[in-house]
């Protein structure tokens, strides 16, 4: 592809590609939020005793 055939804005996504990207982003965000909640719950279940331990 030569420089003249490129759009000034670079790569232009179709609407379907934009929807797919948004769906992936939302799925990644939900998975990350689930991991954060899981780690928080595990910390609560183990209790404060896990923070007070000898080195």
BALO-59380 format. One record per residue (C-alpha): residue number from 1; residue in three letters; x, z, y. Coordinates in Angstrom, 3 decimals, padded with zeros to 6 digits. Layout:
% BALO-59380
 pos code     east       up    north
 NUM  ala        X        Z        Y
...
END
This chain:
% BALO-59380
 pos code     east       up    north
   1  unk  000.000  000.000  000.000
   2  unk  001.456 -000.904  003.349
   3  unk  001.081  001.190  006.487
   4  unk -001.372 -001.226  008.117
   5  unk -003.981 -000.880  005.380
   6  unk -004.054  002.921  005.682
   7  unk -006.672  004.704  007.712
   8  unk -005.430  006.561  010.803
   9  unk -006.826  009.821  009.382
  10  unk -004.935  009.533  006.085
  11  unk -006.892  009.870  002.870
  12  unk -010.652  009.837  003.375
  13  unk -012.708  011.516  000.664
  14  unk -016.105  010.313 -000.444
  15  unk -019.075  012.660 -000.248
  16  unk -018.941  013.158 -004.035
  17  unk -015.275  014.144 -003.817
  18  unk -016.028  016.567 -000.973
  19  unk -018.813  018.185 -003.031
  20  unk -016.530  018.451 -006.063
  21  unk -013.783  020.044 -003.962
  22  unk -016.251  022.537 -002.484
  23  unk -017.598  023.401 -005.934
  24  unk -014.055  024.015 -007.230
  25  unk -013.242  026.173 -004.216
  26  unk -016.352  028.278 -004.733
  27  unk -015.591  028.664 -008.453
  28  unk -012.028  029.793 -007.701
  29  unk -013.272  032.254 -005.065
  30  unk -015.830  033.723 -007.478
  31  unk -013.224  034.079 -010.238
  32  unk -010.848  035.816 -007.838
  33  unk -013.594  038.159 -006.625
  34  unk -014.495  038.980 -010.241
  35  unk -010.866  039.887 -010.985
  36  unk -010.693  042.130 -007.913
  37  unk -013.887  043.926 -008.965
  38  unk -012.610  044.238 -012.548
  39  unk -009.316  045.804 -011.434
  40  unk -011.175  048.164 -009.088
  41  unk -013.563  049.292 -011.849
  42  unk -010.691  049.811 -014.297
  43  unk -008.900  051.932 -011.690
  44  unk -012.024  054.054 -011.175
  45  unk -012.543  054.487 -014.929
  46  unk -008.957  055.582 -015.513
  47  unk -009.386  058.095 -012.724
  48  unk -007.036  059.626 -010.198
  49  unk -004.847  060.991 -013.012
  50  unk -003.242  057.599 -013.380
  51  unk -001.859  057.886 -009.842
  52  unk -000.227  061.288 -010.501
  53  unk  002.332  060.635 -013.223
  54  unk  006.057  061.275 -013.496
  55  unk  008.481  058.455 -012.922
END
